[in-house]
């Protein structure tokens, strides 16, 4: 239950127009013990999904200020307190942004002053109601566990799943009712990247956004991801690519198409991939004489590790790798986790994705009947 609660709270924290000002100013006040002189950092996530520091400030007289140049579009930032992980999420946009917080409850800070932060605060207020429910539920679960009260524990688990559905419904309703909110785009992007909904469902949510939000950096990322997802969705023509084989020769997908082809993204360091390899070997040996072809695309960083894994696991099919981790081929296929597989027909059309174990065997058998 603790894991469920933690994931739930993290989700809420993550999702925890402007005036005529040429740039932005963030004016904040914070009350509580041990706040004077606290070092603050304004951070955001960069292109590699790592937090980068944009600016720093110090609490003086219970106040702090961040000021910056004009923003092209609103972006989610976080104000971190000290060296810990405590932070206040905020939308940085042109205008005068206001924050009021208590040091011992930063997650309940008030934000506003600009359109996007007013909208964000409205969203957070609803999220915090759900957060309090989750917190209370977590406390009840701990007591039930201590008392070994399985009846109550099972009942709380059911309540938890109901609460998660309520949270999902709250987010979707917010997106549909607030097409001018950057928070709506942030929610859609998370839904898309976690594959919580299908591409057509996400496309419908995206289409409902205002043009201003579609033009924001988050809106552009959604569009780019949707385009990539669409290009590798079932029924689409698999994008061709080429990369070096283990012997150093350039090999293209179109060169190895069979009656059925599996494009298998894997790596020597990927334990689930290595665990699945014996099943893939079994499927290949069973259907290779009937027209099955496999192209393994390794996302390794080390060439020797890649070649050794091929030999150790007996992977006697075609292989390529740029030996550059999640490289351009992975991006082309929108692969951000492995193992990932794409099954193609003789024309290179994607007919299935991410099948493993018995499901992979069954699908290949159906296609080669």
MOBELPE-V744707 format. One record per residue. N is the residue number from 0. PHI is phi in radians with two decimals (none if undefined). OMEGA is omega in radians with two decimals (* if undefined). BURIAL is I if it has 24 or more other ideal C-beta (glycine too) atoms within 12 Angstrom, else O. Layout:
# MOBELPE-V744707
n = {N/N}
phi = {PHI/PHI}
omega = {OMEGA/OMEGA}
burial = {BURIAL/BURIAL}
This chain:
# MOBELPE-V744707
n = {0/1/2/3/4/5/6/7/8/9/10/11/12/13/14/15/16/17/18/19/20/21/22/23/24/25/26/27/28/29/30/31/32/33/34/35/36/37/38/39/40/41/42/43/44/45/46/47/48/49/50/51/52/53/54/55/56/57/58/59/60/61/62/63/64/65/66/67/68/69/70/71/72/73/74/75/76/77/78/79/80/81/82/83/84/85/86/87/88/89/90/91/92/93/94/95/96/97/98/99/100/101/102/103/104/105/106/107/108/109/110/111/112/113/114/115/116/117/118/119/120/121/122/123/124/125/126/127/128/129/130/131/132/133/134/135/136/137/138/139/140/141/142/143/144/145/146/147/148/149/150/151/152/153/154/155/156/157/158/159/160/161/162/163/164/165/166/167/168/169/170/171/172/173/174/175/176/177/178/179/180/181/182/183/184/185/186/187/188/189/190/191/192/193/194/195/196/197/198/199/200/201/202/203/204/205/206/207/208/209/210/211/212/213/214/215/216/217/218/219/220/221/222/223/224/225/226/227/228/229/230/231/232/233/234/235/236/237/238/239/240/241/242/243/244/245/246/247/248/249/250/251/252/253/254/255/256/257/258/259/260/261/262/263/264/265/266/267/268/269/270/271/272/273/274/275/276/277/278/279/280/281/282/283/284/285/286/287/288/289/290/291/292/293/294/295/296/297/298/299/300/301/302/303/304/305/306/307/308/309/310/311/312/313/314/315/316/317/318/319/320/321/322/323/324/325/326/327/328/329/330/331/332/333/334/335/336/337/338/339/340/341/342/343/344/345/346/347/348/349/350/351/352/353/354/355/356/357/358/359/360/361/362/363/364/365/366/367/368}
phi = {none/-1.06/-1.10/-1.01/-1.16/-1.05/-1.07/-1.14/-1.17/-1.05/-1.10/-1.21/-1.15/-1.06/-1.82/-1.14/none/-1.75/-1.40/-1.49/-1.04/-1.53/2.14/-2.29/-2.39/-1.92/-1.91/-2.19/-2.25/-2.41/-1.99/2.28/-1.29/1.03/-1.76/-1.06/1.44/-1.14/-1.43/-2.03/-2.29/-1.68/-2.27/-2.59/-1.49/-1.51/-1.11/-1.62/1.12/-1.91/-1.20/-2.14/-1.51/-1.66/-2.83/-2.41/-2.71/-2.30/-1.28/-2.37/1.10/1.34/-2.13/-2.64/-2.45/-2.09/-2.45/-2.58/-1.31/-1.04/-1.71/-1.19/-2.70/-1.10/-2.42/-1.29/-2.21/-2.38/-1.74/-1.62/-1.77/1.13/-1.67/-1.44/-1.77/-1.14/-2.69/-2.07/-1.32/-2.67/-1.65/-1.54/-2.62/-1.10/2.36/-1.72/-1.77/-2.12/-2.35/-2.35/-2.49/-1.83/-1.05/-1.56/-2.60/-1.08/-1.14/-1.99/-1.11/-1.64/-2.25/3.08/1.76/-2.23/-0.96/-1.15/-1.30/-1.10/-1.14/-1.09/-1.14/-1.03/-1.13/-1.11/-1.06/-1.18/-1.11/-1.19/-1.08/-1.16/-1.11/-1.13/-1.08/-1.13/-1.10/-1.09/-1.11/-1.14/-1.12/-1.11/-1.15/-1.08/-1.13/-1.12/-1.14/-1.10/-1.59/0.94/-1.59/-1.18/-1.11/-1.15/-1.05/-1.14/-1.15/-1.17/-1.09/-1.10/-1.12/-1.09/-1.09/-1.14/-1.15/-1.11/-1.14/-1.09/-1.13/-1.09/-1.10/-1.08/-1.11/-1.12/-1.11/-1.10/-1.04/-1.20/-1.60/-2.32/-1.20/-1.68/-1.75/-1.12/-1.07/-1.05/-1.15/-1.08/-1.12/-1.06/-1.11/-1.14/-1.04/-1.18/-1.27/-1.61/0.99/-1.24/-2.40/-1.24/-1.01/-1.05/-1.18/-1.18/-1.03/-1.12/-1.12/-1.11/-1.06/-1.40/-1.29/-1.21/-1.12/-1.07/-1.26/-1.08/-1.46/-1.21/-1.06/-1.21/-1.07/-1.14/-1.11/-1.07/-1.06/-1.10/-1.19/-1.06/-1.09/-1.16/-1.07/-1.12/-1.26/-2.13/-1.47/-1.07/1.77/-1.59/-1.30/-1.12/-1.07/-1.36/-2.75/-2.50/-2.85/-1.20/-1.48/-1.00/-1.58/1.58/-1.53/-1.28/-2.30/-1.87/-0.98/-1.08/-1.33/-2.12/-1.11/-1.98/-1.08/-2.38/-2.26/-1.82/-1.70/-1.98/-1.50/-2.70/-2.86/-1.09/-1.42/-1.54/-1.07/-1.07/-1.13/-1.15/-1.20/-1.46/-0.96/-1.02/-1.20/-1.13/-1.05/-1.09/-1.13/-1.11/-1.10/-1.31/-2.11/-1.09/-1.37/-1.76/2.03/-1.42/-2.17/-2.24/-2.10/-1.45/-1.99/-1.47/-1.88/-1.29/-1.76/-2.04/-1.11/-1.16/-1.08/-1.05/-1.14/-1.15/-1.14/-1.05/-1.23/-1.09/-1.61/1.16/-1.59/-1.62/-2.16/-1.27/-2.44/-2.48/-2.93/-1.56/0.91/-2.33/1.04/-1.40/-1.59/-1.13/-1.17/-1.06/-1.15/-1.04/-1.72/1.00/-1.63/-2.09/-2.71/-2.25/-1.25/-2.47/-2.26/-2.22/-1.85/-1.99/-1.50/-1.14/-1.66/1.39/-1.50/-1.25/-1.96/-2.85/-2.47/0.95/-1.67/-2.47/1.06/-1.11/-1.13/-1.16/-1.02/-1.10/-1.17/-1.12/-1.09/-1.12/-1.26/-1.80/-1.13}
omega = {3.14/3.12/3.14/-3.07/-3.14/-3.14/-3.12/-3.11/3.12/3.13/-3.12/-3.13/-3.09/-3.12/3.14/*/-2.89/3.05/-3.10/-3.14/3.08/-3.04/-3.12/2.99/3.12/3.12/-3.08/3.01/3.14/-3.12/3.11/-3.11/3.03/3.11/-3.07/3.12/3.13/3.11/3.13/3.04/3.06/-3.05/3.03/3.11/3.12/-3.08/3.13/3.11/3.06/3.12/3.08/-3.12/-3.14/-3.07/3.09/3.14/3.13/3.08/3.12/-3.10/-3.14/-3.10/3.00/-3.09/2.91/3.12/-3.10/-3.11/-3.09/3.11/3.09/3.11/-3.14/3.13/3.09/3.07/3.10/3.03/-3.12/-3.14/3.13/-3.10/-3.13/-3.10/3.12/-3.10/3.04/3.07/-3.10/3.06/3.10/3.13/-3.14/3.13/-3.12/-3.09/-3.08/3.11/3.04/-3.02/2.95/-3.04/-3.08/3.13/-3.10/-3.13/-3.13/3.12/3.05/3.09/-3.14/3.10/3.07/-3.07/-3.06/3.11/3.02/3.11/3.13/-3.13/3.07/3.11/-3.10/-3.14/3.09/3.13/-3.10/3.04/3.11/3.12/3.12/3.08/-3.13/3.14/3.11/3.13/3.14/3.10/3.11/3.14/3.12/3.11/3.14/3.10/3.13/-3.13/-3.10/-3.13/-3.05/3.14/3.13/3.13/3.13/3.12/3.13/3.09/3.11/3.12/3.13/-3.14/3.07/3.12/3.11/3.09/3.09/3.14/3.11/3.12/3.12/-3.13/-3.11/3.10/3.13/-3.14/-3.08/-3.09/-3.09/-3.11/-3.13/-3.08/3.07/3.09/3.11/3.11/3.12/3.11/-3.14/-3.12/3.10/3.10/-3.11/-3.06/3.09/3.12/3.12/3.07/-3.13/3.12/3.10/3.13/3.11/3.11/3.13/3.10/3.14/-3.12/-3.13/-3.14/3.06/-3.13/3.12/-3.13/3.06/-3.12/3.12/-3.13/3.11/3.10/3.12/3.12/3.10/-3.12/3.14/3.14/3.10/3.12/3.12/3.13/-3.12/-3.11/3.12/3.08/3.13/-3.09/3.13/3.04/-3.12/3.12/3.09/3.10/3.06/-3.14/-3.14/3.00/-3.14/3.12/3.05/-3.14/3.13/-3.12/-3.12/3.09/-3.10/-3.14/-2.99/-3.14/3.05/3.04/3.01/-3.13/3.02/2.98/-2.97/3.07/-3.06/3.06/3.13/-3.09/-3.06/-3.09/3.10/3.10/-3.11/3.11/-3.13/-3.06/3.11/3.10/3.12/3.08/3.13/3.14/-3.13/3.14/-3.11/-2.98/-3.07/-3.13/3.12/3.07/3.11/3.03/3.09/3.01/3.10/3.10/-3.08/3.07/3.11/3.01/-3.05/-3.07/-3.12/3.09/3.13/-3.09/3.14/3.13/3.09/-3.12/-3.09/-3.07/3.10/-3.07/-2.96/3.09/-3.11/3.14/2.99/3.04/2.97/-3.11/-3.10/3.08/3.14/-2.97/-3.10/3.11/3.09/3.12/3.13/-3.14/3.11/3.14/3.09/3.07/3.13/0.10/3.06/-3.10/3.06/-3.13/-3.06/3.01/-3.04/3.11/-3.14/3.10/3.12/-3.09/3.11/-3.12/2.92/3.04/3.12/3.08/-3.10/-3.13/3.10/3.12/-3.10/-3.10/3.13/3.11/3.12/-3.07/-3.09/3.10/*}
burial = {I/O/O/O/I/O/O/I/I/O/I/I/I/I/I/I/I/I/O/O/O/O/O/I/I/I/I/I/I/I/O/O/O/O/I/O/O/I/O/I/I/I/I/I/O/O/O/O/O/O/O/O/O/I/I/O/I/O/I/O/O/O/O/I/I/I/I/I/O/O/I/O/I/I/I/I/I/I/I/I/I/O/O/O/O/I/I/I/I/I/I/I/I/I/I/I/I/I/I/I/I/O/I/O/O/I/I/I/I/I/I/I/I/I/I/I/I/I/I/I/I/O/I/I/I/I/I/I/O/I/I/O/I/I/I/O/I/I/O/I/I/O/O/O/O/O/O/O/O/O/O/O/O/O/O/I/I/O/I/I/O/O/I/I/O/O/I/I/O/I/I/I/O/I/I/O/O/I/I/I/I/I/I/I/I/I/I/I/I/I/I/I/I/O/O/O/I/O/I/O/O/I/O/O/I/I/O/I/I/O/O/O/I/I/O/I/I/I/I/O/I/I/I/O/I/I/O/I/I/I/I/I/I/I/O/I/O/I/I/O/I/O/I/I/I/I/O/O/O/O/I/O/I/O/O/I/I/I/O/I/I/I/I/I/I/I/I/I/O/I/O/O/I/I/O/I/I/O/I/I/I/O/I/I/O/O/I/I/O/O/O/I/I/I/I/I/I/I/I/I/O/O/O/O/I/I/I/O/I/I/O/O/I/O/I/O/I/I/I/I/I/I/I/O/I/I/I/O/I/I/I/I/I/I/I/O/O/I/I/I/I/I/I/I/I/O/O/I/O/I/I/I/I/I/I/I/O/O/O/I/I/O/I/I/O/O/I/I/O}
